[in-house]
Amino acid sequence: MIPRIKSYQLLPNFQMLVSFDDGRRVRYDVADDIKTLPAFRDLETEQGLFENAQLDISRTCIYWNDRIDLPSDVIYEYGIAA
């Protein structure tokens, strides 16, 4: 089952606090993705892009544009319990 995102909060230093429908809350470090995934570098170099994150209608992905997105299962699995 794909975890559905209930809510998310953007934090300083490219961090996110994400809550899921099952009650799990995690802190996810997008800075790690910025270091390793070329498309994610725009989050660091384009002023204000990180702050424009959106949740897709299915609530299974946080995205910034058509090239940068984070599936909910990745956030769920690799996020640190908060």
Number of C-alpha atoms within 10 A of each C-alpha: 4 11 19 18 26 16 13 18 12 16 14 7 11 17 16 18 19 23 19 19 12 10 9 14 20 20 21 23 18 18 16 12 15 16 12 10 11 10 13 20 15 15 21 15 10 9 9 10 13 21 14 11 18 15 18 13 8 8 18 20 19 20 17 18 11 6 9 16 17 15 17 19 16 14 24 22 12 12 18 13 13 11
